[in-house]
Amino acid sequence: MIIKDITDVIERFAPLDLQESYDNAGLIVGRPADEVRRALLAVDVTDEVLDEAEREGCDLVITHHPLVFHPLKRFNSADYVQRLVERAIRRGIALYACHTNLDSTPGGMSWRLAEMLGIGALKVLQPTRLVGEAGFGVVGELPEPVVPTEFLRHIRRTLGVRVVRHSRIVAPQVRRVAVCTGAGASLIGAAREAGADFYVTSDLKYNDFMTPDGALTVADIGHFESEYCAIRLLFDILSKNLITFAVRRSEASCNPVNYWVGE
């Protein structure tokens, strides 16, 4: 199968036109007409992921985060981006990223994470300038109200999150929840305006925990933890549409952030 056959399936679900101007989603290494036999799905391109791709015979690596964000002026292994691009080219491994287009497409990243947490009746939190249901973040309802501490436990159990940073708990119950995968501090105001009791996102700064007022509590579950669902989402898209093409979910895709939870 050629790369274009595979990327066409992804882009029908998450069109490249939906990516933000700063982004670099799409085919980064390889040519659309190149033949590939097997794809590996991961959050990031790392040495460990490329090790796995080579070991498992995968000649296409599809990630959520693009390896190359900024133009490269030279290839001399001066940093990990150059080194990994060089390695992929030498080993004949194509690299494709589905990033902010997967974030903002209807049914995309925030939708998937919210569904995993049992949040229903979802609506987009911040619509994009494009028509339709595209946008960043979602807001919806839990089946029934729960106390905030139980909801925090639910997040940890469901997502395998080790640490949840959160602002002051101000409401006795959680029912309406907003979710944004990745760095979502810019949507705190939208979550408040949408009437959310709780906002689940990542990459919050110190002052972001002071920003919410009224009844909103914000929770930072970690960037990788919020976006690990990309692997399963991409797997579902490809396996349902390309039943004869082999797709593997990476076992080497890991969080670059480590936590010391000790004495």
For each residue, the residues with C-beta under 8 A, 3 or more apart:
1: 5 6 35 36 37 242 245
2: 5 6 32 33 34 35 36
3: 6 7 27 30 31 32 33 34 36 60 94 96
4: 7 8 32 33
5: 1 2 8 9 242
6: 1 2 3 9 10 36 39 60 62 96 238 242 245
7: 3 4 10 11 26 27 32 96
8: 4 5 11 12
9: 5 6 12 13 237 238 241 242
10: 6 7 13 14 62 96 98 234 237 238
11: 7 8 14 15 16 101
12: 8 9 15
13: 9 10 105 107 237
14: 10 11 18 98 101 102 105 108
15: 11 12 18 101 105
16: 11 19 25 26 101
17: 101 130
18: 14 15 100 101 104 105 128 130 134
19: 16 23 25 26 99 100 101
20: 23 100
21:
22: 69
23: 19 20 66 69 99 100 101
24: 28 66 68 69 97 99
25: 16 19 66 97 98 99 100 101 102
26: 7 16 19 96 97
27: 3 7 30 31 32 94 95 96
28: 24 66 67 68 85 95 96 97
29: 85 88 89 93 94 95
30: 3 27 34 60 93 94 95 96
31: 3 27 34 94
32: 2 3 4 7 27
33: 2 3 4
34: 2 3 30 31 94
35: 1 2
36: 1 2 3 6 39 59 60 94
37: 1 57 58 59 246
38: 56 57 58 59 60 245 246 247 248
39: 6 36 58 60 61 62 238 245 246 247 248
40: 49 52 53 56 58 60 61 62 248 250
41: 62 63 230 231 234 235 238 247 248 249 250
42: 45 46 49 61 62 63 64 231 250 252 253
43: 63 64 65 224 227 228 230 231 250 253
44: 49 63 64 65 67 253 256
45: 42 49 50 61 63 65 67 84 88 95
46: 42 49 50 84 252 253 254
47: 50 51 80 84 87
48: 51 52 252 254
49: 40 42 44 45 46 52 53 61 63 250 252 253
50: 45 46 47 53 54 61 84 87 88 91 93
51: 47 48 54 55 252
52: 40 48 49 55 56 58 250 251 252
53: 40 49 50 56 58 59 61 91 93
54: 50 51 57 58 91 93
55: 51 52
56: 38 40 52 53 248
57: 37 38 54
58: 37 38 39 40 52 53 54 61 93 248
59: 36 37 38 53 92 93 94
60: 3 6 30 36 38 39 40 93 94 95 96
61: 39 40 42 45 49 50 53 58 88 93 94 95 96
62: 6 10 39 40 41 42 96 97 98 234
63: 41 42 43 44 45 49 66 67 95 96 97 98 230
64: 42 43 44 97 98 99 102 109 227 230 231 234
65: 43 44 45 97 99 227
66: 23 24 25 28 63 69 97 99
67: 28 44 45 63 81 84 85 95 97
68: 24 28 72 81 85
69: 22 23 24 66
70:
71:
72: 68 75 81 82 85
73:
74: 78 82
75: 72 82 85 86
76: 82
77: 82 83 86
78: 74 82
79: 82 83
80: 47 83 84
81: 67 68 72 84 85
82: 72 74 75 76 77 78 79 85 86
83: 77 79 80 86 87
84: 45 46 47 50 67 80 81 87 88
85: 28 29 67 68 72 75 81 82 88 89 95
86: 75 77 82 83 89 90
87: 47 50 83 84 90 91 93
88: 29 45 50 61 84 85 91 93 94 95
89: 29 85 86 92
90: 86 87
91: 50 53 54 87 88
92: 59 89
93: 29 30 50 53 54 58 59 60 61 87 88
94: 3 27 29 30 31 34 36 59 60 61 88
95: 27 28 29 30 45 60 61 63 67 85 88
96: 3 6 7 10 26 27 28 30 60 61 62 63
97: 24 25 26 28 62 63 64 65 66 67
98: 10 14 25 62 63 64 101 102 230 234
99: 19 23 24 25 64 65 66 102 103
100: 18 19 20 23 25 103 104
101: 11 14 15 16 17 18 19 23 25 98 104 105 108
102: 14 25 64 98 99 105 108 109 230 233 234
103: 99 100 108 109 110 136 181 182
104: 18 100 101 108 128 134 135 136
105: 13 14 15 18 101 102 108 134
106: 111 124 132 133 134
107: 13 111 112
108: 14 101 102 103 104 105 111 112 233
109: 64 102 103 112 113 181 182 227 229 230 233
110: 103 113 114 125 136 137 138 179 180 181
111: 106 107 108 114 115 122 138
112: 107 108 109 115 116 229 232 233
113: 109 110 116 117 159 179 181 200 226 229
114: 110 111 117 119 122 138 140 177 179
115: 111 112 118 119 120 122
116: 112 113 158 159 229
117: 113 114 154 155 158 159 177 179 200
118: 115 142 143 154
119: 114 115 122 138 140 141 142 177 179
120: 115 140 141 142 143
121: 140 141
122: 111 114 115 119 138 139 140
123: 138 139 140 194
124: 106 127 133 134 135 136 137 138
125: 110 135 136 137 138 139 178 179 180 187 190 191 194
126: 135 136 137 187 190
127: 124 133 134 135
128: 18 104 134 135 136
129:
130: 17 18 134
131:
132: 106
133: 106 124 127
134: 18 104 105 106 124 127 128 130
135: 104 124 125 126 127 128
136: 103 104 110 124 125 126 128 180 184 187
137: 110 124 125 126 178 179 180 184 187 190 191 201
138: 110 111 114 119 122 123 124 125 178 179 180
139: 122 123 125 176 177 178 179 191 194 195 196
140: 114 119 120 121 122 123 176 177
141: 119 120 121 175 176 177
142: 118 119 120 145 146 151 174 175 176 177
143: 118 120
144: 175
145: 142 173 174 175
146: 142 150 151 154 173 174 175
147: 150 151 172 173 174
148: 151 152 169 171 172 173 174 198 217
149: 152 153 169
150: 146 147 153 154
151: 142 146 147 148 154 155 174 177 198
152: 148 149 155 156 164 166 219
153: 149 150 156 157
154: 117 118 146 150 151 157 158
155: 117 151 152 158 159 161 164 200 219 221
156: 152 153 159 160 161 162 164
157: 153 154 160
158: 116 117 154 155
159: 113 116 117 155 156 221 225 226 228
160: 156 157 225
161: 155 156 164 221 222 225
162: 156 259 261
163: 222 259 261
164: 152 155 156 161 219 220 221
165: 204 209 219 220
166: 152 169 209 217 218 219 220
167: 209 210 212 217 218 219
168: 209 217
169: 148 149 166 217
170: 214 215 216 217
171: 148 174 197 198 215 217
172: 147 148
173: 145 146 147 148 197
174: 142 145 146 147 148 151 171 177 197 198 217
175: 141 142 144 145 146 197
176: 139 140 141 142 194 195 196 197 198
177: 114 117 119 139 140 141 142 151 174 196 197 198 199 200
178: 125 137 138 139 187 190 191 194 196 198 199 200
179: 110 113 114 117 119 125 137 138 139 199 200 201
180: 110 125 136 137 138 184 187 191 199 200 201
181: 103 109 110 113 184 201 202 226 227 229
182: 103 109 201 202 203 223 226 227
183: 186 201 202 203 223
184: 136 137 180 181 187 188 199 201 202 203 204
185: 188 201 203 204 205 208
186: 183
187: 125 126 136 137 178 180 184 190 191 199 201
188: 184 185 191 192 199 208 211 212 216 218
189: 192 193
190: 125 126 137 178 187 193 194
191: 125 137 139 178 180 187 188 194 196 199 212 216 218
192: 188 189 195 196 199 212 213 214 216
193: 189 190
194: 123 125 139 176 178 190 191
195: 139 176 192
196: 139 176 177 178 191 192 199 216
197: 171 173 174 175 176 177 215 216 217
198: 148 151 171 174 176 177 178 216 217 218 219
199: 177 178 179 180 184 187 188 191 192 196 212 216 217 218 219
200: 113 117 155 177 178 179 180 219 221 226
201: 137 179 180 181 182 183 184 185 187 204 218 219 220 221 226
202: 181 182 183 184 220 221 222 223 225 226
203: 182 183 184 185 220 223
204: 165 184 185 201 208 209 218 220
205: 185 208
206: 209 210
207: 210 211
208: 185 188 204 205 211 218
209: 165 166 167 168 204 206 212 218
210: 167 206 207
211: 188 207 208 218
212: 167 188 191 192 199 209 216 217 218
213: 192 216
214: 170 192
215: 170 171 197
216: 170 188 191 192 196 197 198 199 212 213
217: 148 166 167 168 169 170 171 174 197 198 199 212
218: 166 167 188 191 198 199 201 204 208 209 211 212
219: 152 155 164 165 166 167 198 199 200 201
220: 164 165 166 201 202 203 204
221: 155 159 161 164 200 201 202 225 226
222: 161 163 202 225 226 255 257
223: 182 183 202 203 226 227 257
224: 43 227 228 254 255 256 257
225: 159 160 161 202 221 222 228 255
226: 113 159 181 182 200 201 202 221 222 223 229
227: 43 64 65 109 181 182 223 224 230
228: 43 159 224 225 231 253
229: 109 112 113 116 181 226 232 233
230: 41 43 63 64 98 102 109 227 233 234
231: 41 42 43 64 228 234 235 249 250 253
232: 112 229 235 236 249
233: 102 108 109 112 229 230 236 237
234: 10 41 62 64 98 102 230 231 237 238
235: 41 231 232 238 239 247 249
236: 232 233 239 240
237: 9 10 13 233 234 240 241
238: 6 9 10 39 41 234 235 241 242 245 247
239: 235 236 242 243 247
240: 236 237 243
241: 9 237 238
242: 1 5 6 9 238 239 245 247
243: 239 240
244:
245: 1 6 38 39 238 242
246: 37 38 39
247: 38 39 41 235 238 239 242
248: 38 39 40 41 56 58
249: 41 231 232 235
250: 40 41 42 43 49 52 231 253
251: 52
252: 42 46 48 49 51 52
253: 42 43 44 46 49 228 231 250
254: 46 48 224
255: 222 224 225 258
256: 44 224
257: 222 223 224
258: 255
259: 162 163
260:
261: 162 163
262:
263:
